[in-house]
Amino acid sequence: MSTKTNTPLYMYTADWCQACKQIKPRIESLAKKYNCDLHILDVDKDLTPDNNIKSLPAFKISQYWAFSYNDVESILKDREF
């Protein structure tokens, strides 16, 4: 299996979001599991209100949006970047 390199994952979070703080290590584990070289970039939803995100955490990987841990796993498992 080849490594998917230099893939930015935008993680939309907020300081008040406990789920956001808890999920980041799990996303990092997924990246290792699927041999992805992810660069997790935290984006503060409160500072970027125009992105139309309705729930947190939210993720964007390439052109794909994910709104749960399972969504992120499916993208990492099935997509080529």
C-alpha positions in Angstrom: 0.0 0.0 0.0 1.4 3.4 -1.0 1.4 6.4 1.3 -1.0 9.2 0.4 1.2 12.2 1.1 0.7 15.9 1.8 -3.0 15.6 2.2 -4.5 18.6 4.1 -7.4 17.8 6.4 -9.2 20.9 7.5 -10.8 20.3 10.8 -13.5 22.9 11.7 -13.7 23.3 15.4 -14.5 25.8 18.2 -12.9 26.4 21.6 -16.2 25.4 23.3 -16.5 22.1 21.4 -15.5 19.1 23.6 -16.1 16.6 20.8 -13.7 18.5 18.6 -10.9 18.1 21.2 -11.6 14.4 21.7 -11.8 13.4 18.0 -8.4 14.8 16.8 -6.3 11.9 18.3 -8.8 9.4 16.7 -8.4 11.1 13.3 -4.6 10.9 13.7 -4.9 7.2 14.4 -7.0 6.7 11.3 -4.3 8.4 9.2 -1.8 5.9 10.5 -4.2 3.0 10.0 -4.7 3.9 6.3 -1.1 5.0 5.7 -2.1 8.6 5.0 0.3 11.5 5.6 -2.4 14.0 6.8 -1.7 17.5 7.8 -4.5 18.4 10.2 -5.2 22.1 10.0 -7.5 23.4 12.8 -10.0 26.0 11.5 -11.9 28.0 14.1 -15.5 27.9 13.0 -16.3 31.0 15.1 -13.6 33.0 13.2 -14.8 31.7 9.8 -18.6 32.2 9.9 -19.2 32.2 6.2 -18.5 28.5 5.7 -22.1 27.4 6.2 -21.2 24.6 8.6 -24.1 23.6 10.9 -22.4 21.1 13.2 -19.0 20.5 14.7 -16.6 19.0 14.3 -16.6 19.1 10.5 -13.8 18.0 8.1 -12.7 18.8 4.6 -10.3 16.5 2.8 -9.6 17.5 -0.8 -13.0 18.1 -2.3 -14.8 15.8 0.2 -16.7 17.0 3.3 -17.1 14.8 6.3 -19.3 15.3 9.4 -18.4 12.3 11.5 -15.5 10.0 12.4 -17.0 7.3 10.1 -17.2 9.7 7.2 -13.5 10.5 7.6 -12.6 6.9 7.8 -14.6 6.1 4.6 -12.8 8.9 2.7 -9.3 7.8 3.9 -10.0 4.2 3.1 -11.6 4.6 -0.3 -10.2 7.7 -2.0 -7.0 8.4 -3.7 -5.6 11.9 -3.1 
